[in-house]
């Protein structure tokens, strides 16, 4: 098994969990927050998708799906165009509201397809390419991909946990 196959499997698992977490929830459940200082499922899924979109596009020299496929307009959020959610205050988290789970999964699926396309073309030597020199040591493509994978898995885990809390409270 090649490294790219492991990465493709990892990113595909995120997609499965995004769908499982969002499926069947309405706008109120997606936007529910256990307290004013916590994130909602909508924000968590939007954020993990924005991070993947932003970081993968940058690493592979692609356009962000958010902008190139008009997802920014479809979401209609009162946020800067390239915002990924990093460092959001509770007030900004509250701005991320969606009319349906299909909007979240549709955007995720579009980002996932672009990510898989980029990953399928990887050669082992590509993973050593430096993609960000602002860090010490500089960040290689391999490190960036694992970082995105880790961040996304953490956030979808948080969203799945929140779904469980909401369902438990409703029962």
Backbone bond lengths (Angstrom), bond angles and torsions (degrees), N, CA, C in turn:
res aa  C-N    CA-C-N  psi(-1)  N-CA   C-N-CA  omega(-1)  CA-C   N-CA-C  phi
1 X - - - 1.447 - - 1.533 108.29 -
2 X 1.306 115.78 134.22 1.458 121.51 179.81 1.530 110.68 -89.80
3 X 1.318 115.62 157.88 1.471 121.07 179.80 1.524 110.81 -55.86
4 X 1.339 117.21 -39.90 1.469 118.48 -178.45 1.527 111.10 -63.73
5 X 1.343 116.83 -33.07 1.466 119.75 178.57 1.524 111.32 -68.15
6 X 1.319 116.27 -36.61 1.464 120.58 176.33 1.526 110.08 -65.75
7 X 1.332 116.50 -43.40 1.467 120.47 178.43 1.526 111.05 -64.05
8 X 1.320 117.47 -43.14 1.473 120.63 178.34 1.523 109.82 -60.83
9 X 1.325 117.55 -42.58 1.456 120.67 177.53 1.530 110.76 -61.85
10 X 1.318 117.04 -44.78 1.465 120.82 179.42 1.521 112.53 -60.60
11 X 1.325 116.89 -46.82 1.465 119.78 179.63 1.530 111.24 -67.45
12 X 1.321 117.35 -32.06 1.470 120.07 177.60 1.524 111.19 -67.86
13 X 1.317 116.66 -31.56 1.467 119.75 176.93 1.530 111.10 -67.39
14 X 1.314 116.86 -34.91 1.470 119.70 175.69 1.522 109.27 -60.95
15 X 1.328 116.09 -46.42 1.472 120.40 -179.78 1.533 110.47 -56.99
16 X 1.329 116.78 -46.85 1.469 120.22 179.17 1.523 111.05 -56.93
17 X 1.324 116.73 -44.56 1.462 121.04 -177.98 1.525 112.42 -70.48
18 X 1.327 117.57 -35.56 1.474 120.46 176.02 1.525 108.84 -59.11
19 X 1.320 116.89 -49.19 1.465 120.05 -179.43 1.526 111.75 -63.70
20 X 1.316 117.37 -44.50 1.465 120.84 -178.89 1.528 111.59 -63.48
21 X 1.312 116.81 -35.74 1.465 121.03 -177.52 1.518 112.17 -75.46
22 X 1.313 117.56 -37.71 1.466 121.94 -174.00 1.535 112.28 -87.48
23 X 1.306 116.61 -29.45 1.467 121.58 -173.64 1.523 113.04 -52.29
24 X 1.334 114.91 129.35 1.458 121.55 174.62 1.512 115.84 81.34
25 X 1.323 118.15 -1.12 1.469 120.09 179.25 1.516 110.63 -92.86
26 X 1.325 115.76 140.85 1.451 121.44 177.02 1.523 111.44 -91.44
27 X 1.327 116.71 176.05 1.463 121.12 -177.73 1.527 114.42 -55.44
28 X 1.333 117.36 -39.41 1.469 119.62 -179.02 1.521 111.65 -67.77
29 X 1.325 116.66 -41.12 1.468 119.99 178.95 1.529 110.52 -68.04
30 X 1.330 116.74 -40.00 1.461 120.39 179.80 1.524 111.68 -64.51
31 X 1.324 116.85 -30.62 1.462 121.37 -177.45 1.523 113.77 -96.02
32 X 1.324 117.12 -5.59 1.472 120.88 -178.20 1.524 110.81 -64.04
33 X 1.335 114.18 141.06 1.463 121.36 178.05 1.524 107.77 -131.34
34 X 1.325 117.85 128.21 1.465 120.51 -178.28 1.527 113.34 -58.57
35 X 1.311 117.14 -29.01 1.461 122.31 174.77 1.525 107.38 -150.76
36 X 1.326 117.58 163.94 1.469 120.13 -177.10 1.535 114.75 -61.77
37 X 1.323 117.16 -19.04 1.466 120.30 -178.28 1.527 114.06 -99.45
38 X 1.333 117.06 10.48 1.463 119.65 -178.72 1.525 110.72 -110.27
39 X 1.321 115.03 168.63 1.455 121.57 -179.85 1.519 110.92 -91.80
40 X 1.316 115.64 156.69 1.458 121.94 175.71 1.525 109.06 -97.90
41 X 1.317 116.29 167.20 1.460 120.70 174.36 1.520 109.40 -60.71
42 X 1.330 116.95 -43.34 1.466 119.92 179.76 1.524 110.99 -58.50
43 X 1.335 116.36 -46.25 1.461 118.82 -179.48 1.530 110.61 -64.65
44 X 1.323 118.05 -44.98 1.464 121.43 -177.65 1.529 111.70 -60.52
45 X 1.327 116.95 -45.21 1.464 120.03 -179.10 1.524 110.20 -71.00
46 X 1.333 117.47 -41.19 1.471 120.19 176.79 1.528 109.82 -60.53
47 X 1.319 117.18 -46.11 1.464 121.97 -177.86 1.533 111.65 -63.84
48 X 1.315 118.18 -48.04 1.468 119.37 -178.53 1.524 110.29 -62.93
49 X 1.323 116.38 -33.56 1.461 120.22 178.52 1.517 110.76 -72.18
50 X 1.328 116.60 -41.00 1.466 120.45 177.75 1.526 110.67 -63.14
51 X 1.329 117.50 -41.90 1.465 120.45 179.23 1.526 110.00 -62.61
52 X 1.324 116.85 -47.45 1.465 119.53 178.98 1.531 110.27 -60.73
53 X 1.303 117.26 -45.75 1.465 121.97 -179.52 1.529 110.66 -60.19
54 X 1.306 116.91 -50.39 1.465 122.73 -177.78 1.532 111.64 -63.28
55 X 1.317 116.66 -50.73 1.465 120.75 -174.49 1.523 112.89 -71.51
56 X 1.321 117.18 -39.50 1.466 120.04 179.01 1.528 110.21 -68.66
57 X 1.314 116.86 -43.25 1.470 119.88 178.73 1.525 110.27 -59.91
58 X 1.316 116.44 -45.18 1.465 120.50 179.57 1.525 111.41 -63.00
59 X 1.309 117.44 -45.54 1.462 121.96 -176.50 1.525 113.35 -66.96
60 X 1.336 116.09 -30.30 1.464 119.97 -176.58 1.533 113.64 -108.15
61 X 1.341 117.34 5.41 1.456 120.35 179.06 1.519 113.13 67.68
62 X 1.320 116.73 38.35 1.458 122.65 -178.93 1.528 110.39 -110.90
63 X 1.312 116.22 166.29 1.465 120.69 171.57 1.524 108.61 -82.00
64 X 1.309 116.18 147.09 1.460 119.66 174.41 1.522 109.45 -67.90
65 X 1.307 116.35 134.55 1.459 122.60 176.22 1.532 109.70 -59.33
66 X 1.326 116.56 -36.10 1.474 123.33 179.22 1.522 111.08 -50.50
67 X 1.323 115.74 -40.33 1.462 121.06 -177.17 1.525 111.95 -96.34
68 X 1.322 118.13 -43.17 1.461 120.93 -173.78 1.525 113.49 -71.94
69 X 1.321 117.62 -25.39 1.462 121.09 -179.71 1.534 112.41 -111.64
70 X 1.322 116.21 15.90 1.472 123.07 175.06 1.529 115.53 63.30
71 X 1.330 117.52 24.46 1.464 118.84 176.14 1.524 110.80 -64.96
72 X 1.313 116.76 -32.49 1.466 120.18 177.47 1.528 110.02 -56.36
73 X 1.316 117.00 -43.53 1.473 121.15 -179.91 1.518 111.21 -71.27
74 X 1.316 117.26 -38.53 1.470 120.56 -179.38 1.530 111.13 -64.13
75 X 1.329 116.78 -37.80 1.464 119.88 178.66 1.526 110.99 -74.88
76 X 1.317 118.15 -36.36 1.459 122.33 177.99 1.520 114.03 59.34
77 X 1.313 117.46 39.80 1.464 121.19 -178.70 1.522 110.57 -81.85
78 X 1.291 116.22 148.24 1.462 122.57 177.37 1.529 108.96 -86.26
79 X 1.347 114.56 64.95 1.466 121.72 -177.78 1.525 108.65 -140.36
80 X 1.328 118.04 158.47 1.469 119.71 175.54 1.525 110.95 -57.94
81 X 1.324 116.87 149.06 1.473 123.19 -174.38 1.517 113.96 -53.08
82 X 1.312 118.29 -40.06 1.463 121.20 -174.70 1.534 113.13 -100.42
83 X 1.308 116.82 11.70 1.465 121.50 -179.21 1.530 110.02 -61.14
84 X 1.323 116.07 134.95 1.468 121.03 177.03 1.528 111.89 -111.50
85 X 1.317 116.77 -3.89 1.455 120.02 -178.66 1.513 114.05 96.59
86 X 1.320 117.23 -8.17 1.460 120.27 -178.58 1.527 109.81 -61.12
87 X 1.333 116.42 125.91 1.457 121.82 177.88 1.517 114.87 74.52
88 X 1.318 117.81 17.84 1.468 120.09 -178.82 1.531 112.35 -62.42
89 X 1.298 114.49 137.85 1.462 121.82 171.92 1.531 107.92 -77.53
90 X 1.329 117.77 165.77 1.462 119.90 175.88 1.544 112.31 -56.37
91 X 1.319 117.13 -35.13 1.473 119.84 178.98 1.525 111.37 -65.22
92 X 1.326 116.90 -39.50 1.467 119.36 178.42 1.528 110.88 -71.76
93 X 1.323 117.50 -36.67 1.466 120.21 176.07 1.529 108.98 -57.85
94 X 1.319 117.17 -41.38 1.465 121.83 -178.69 1.532 112.45 -64.30
95 X 1.321 118.17 -22.72 1.474 121.78 179.26 1.520 112.55 -71.96
96 X 1.328 116.84 -20.49 1.467 119.93 -177.34 1.523 108.37 -86.54
97 X 1.324 114.35 90.15 1.462 123.29 177.78 1.525 107.19 -123.35
98 X 1.321 115.30 142.62 1.462 119.92 179.89 1.518 109.84 -127.66
99 X 1.321 115.54 152.38 1.455 120.89 178.92 1.517 113.53 -79.86
100 X 1.341 116.38 -18.21 1.457 119.69 -179.71 1.526 110.28 -161.58
101 X 1.314 115.14 158.39 1.449 120.89 174.46 1.520 111.73 -68.18
102 X 1.324 116.77 -25.94 1.460 121.02 -179.95 1.528 111.38 -63.08
103 X 1.313 117.45 -30.80 1.461 120.23 176.62 1.535 109.30 -64.61
104 X 1.319 116.88 -45.47 1.464 121.04 179.15 1.531 111.69 -64.32
105 X 1.334 117.13 -48.17 1.459 119.68 -177.71 1.525 110.95 -70.57
106 X 1.322 117.75 -32.47 1.464 120.10 177.26 1.515 111.46 -63.58
107 X 1.329 116.18 -45.56 1.458 119.95 177.65 1.520 109.81 -64.83
108 X 1.344 117.35 -44.86 1.453 118.57 179.76 1.533 110.54 -59.24
109 X 1.323 117.49 -45.13 1.468 120.66 -178.39 1.526 111.59 -60.48
110 X 1.329 116.93 -39.23 1.467 120.31 178.72 1.528 110.92 -65.03
111 X 1.321 116.73 -42.26 1.469 121.13 177.53 1.522 109.61 -66.54
112 X 1.318 116.28 -41.68 1.467 121.10 179.99 1.536 110.62 -59.28
113 X 1.314 116.95 -44.43 1.470 120.25 179.75 1.526 111.24 -61.96
114 X 1.336 116.89 -42.85 1.463 119.15 177.99 1.533 110.54 -65.24
115 X 1.323 116.63 -40.20 1.463 120.57 178.90 1.523 111.15 -62.97
116 X 1.326 116.92 -45.67 1.460 119.86 179.66 1.524 111.38 -63.21
117 X 1.319 116.84 -39.06 1.465 119.86 177.27 1.521 111.35 -59.28
118 X 1.317 116.07 -42.66 1.467 120.31 178.89 1.525 110.72 -67.61
119 X 1.317 117.08 -42.31 1.467 120.85 -177.71 1.525 112.18 -67.80
120 X 1.324 117.09 -35.73 1.476 120.08 -178.72 1.532 112.12 -61.96
121 X 1.324 116.72 -28.34 1.452 120.37 -178.62 1.524 114.52 -87.99
122 X 1.319 117.32 3.41 1.470 121.03 -176.51 1.526 113.13 -71.97
123 X 1.308 115.02 140.09 1.461 122.56 167.16 1.525 106.61 -110.48
124 X 1.321 117.29 155.82 1.470 121.31 -177.70 1.525 111.70 -53.70
125 X 1.318 117.75 -40.65 1.470 120.86 -177.95 1.529 112.13 -65.99
126 X 1.344 117.77 -24.73 1.466 121.34 179.70 1.523 111.60 -62.73
127 X 1.311 117.28 -29.49 1.461 121.35 -176.91 1.523 112.49 -66.18
128 X 1.315 117.21 -18.04 1.466 122.08 179.72 1.527 112.70 -88.53
129 X 1.334 117.23 -10.44 1.462 121.19 -178.15 1.531 110.59 -64.47
130 X 1.320 117.19 132.12 1.465 121.79 177.72 1.528 108.78 -76.01
131 X 1.337 115.54 127.27 1.465 120.94 -179.34 1.526 112.90 -113.16
132 X 1.327 117.20 -10.75 1.462 120.06 -178.85 1.530 109.00 -153.50
133 X 1.314 114.96 110.01 1.470 120.13 -178.82 1.530 113.33 -92.34
134 X 1.315 118.04 4.47 1.464 120.86 -179.70 1.521 112.46 -76.06
135 X 1.330 118.23 -6.93 1.457 122.87 -177.73 1.520 109.83 -110.73
136 X 1.315 116.02 159.24 1.455 121.28 175.97 1.526 107.95 -125.18
137 X 1.307 119.69 107.05 1.457 126.20 6.41 1.530 111.27 -78.14
138 X 1.331 116.97 161.39 1.464 120.26 177.11 1.535 111.02 -57.66
139 X 1.317 115.65 149.43 1.463 122.03 -175.79 1.527 110.19 -87.60
140 X 1.332 115.22 126.32 1.465 120.09 175.75 1.527 109.64 -87.86
141 X 1.319 115.72 165.43 1.464 120.30 177.54 1.528 110.45 -58.92
142 X 1.323 117.47 -41.92 1.462 120.03 179.20 1.517 112.49 -59.00
143 X 1.317 116.18 -45.26 1.468 120.70 178.86 1.524 110.32 -65.04
144 X 1.323 117.83 -41.62 1.468 121.03 179.74 1.523 110.81 -62.65
145 X 1.311 118.02 -42.80 1.467 121.12 -179.48 1.524 111.56 -63.94
146 X 1.319 116.97 -41.99 1.464 120.39 177.85 1.529 110.03 -67.01
147 X 1.322 117.18 -36.67 1.461 121.17 177.83 1.529 111.33 -62.59
148 X 1.330 116.98 -45.39 1.471 121.02 178.43 1.527 109.80 -63.75
149 X 1.306 116.16 -45.17 1.462 120.95 179.19 1.526 110.78 -58.69
150 X 1.314 117.62 -45.75 1.462 122.68 179.65 1.532 111.32 -63.23
151 X 1.327 116.31 -48.06 1.464 120.95 -179.01 1.528 110.86 -60.45
152 X 1.338 115.71 -45.91 1.466 119.55 -178.71 1.523 111.73 -64.99
153 X 1.334 117.21 -41.41 1.463 119.80 179.25 1.534 111.39 -64.35
154 X 1.316 116.73 -38.81 1.467 119.19 177.68 1.527 110.91 -62.88
155 X 1.328 116.28 -45.50 1.470 119.16 -177.10 1.525 112.67 -70.10
156 X 1.322 118.05 -36.40 1.470 117.20 178.11 1.522 109.82 -71.13
157 X 1.326 117.08 -30.81 1.466 119.63 173.61 1.522 111.73 -63.75
158 X 1.320 116.17 -40.64 1.467 120.05 177.00 1.527 110.57 -63.73
159 X 1.325 116.66 -42.13 1.462 121.00 -179.66 1.532 110.68 -65.42
160 X 1.328 117.44 -40.90 1.466 121.03 178.81 1.534 110.27 -65.09
161 X 1.321 116.75 -39.80 1.460 120.66 177.30 1.529 110.26 -62.90
162 X 1.319 116.13 -43.67 1.460 120.54 178.58 1.526 110.79 -62.43
163 X 1.319 117.56 -40.56 1.470 120.44 176.09 1.527 109.87 -57.49
164 X 1.333 116.61 -44.92 1.461 120.36 178.30 1.523 112.74 -60.75
165 X 1.332 116.81 -41.04 1.463 120.61 176.88 1.518 111.72 -61.66
166 X 1.322 115.72 -44.67 1.467 120.27 -179.65 1.519 111.19 -63.91
167 X 1.314 117.17 -42.87 1.462 120.42 -179.91 1.521 111.29 -68.59
168 X 1.320 116.87 -35.91 1.465 121.04 177.70 1.529 110.89 -65.78
169 X 1.327 115.97 -41.34 1.470 120.43 -179.70 1.523 111.46 -68.28
170 X 1.337 116.66 -31.12 1.466 120.57 -178.75 1.515 112.40 -79.70
171 X 1.329 116.98 -19.18 1.489 120.84 -175.93 1.507 112.71 -77.32
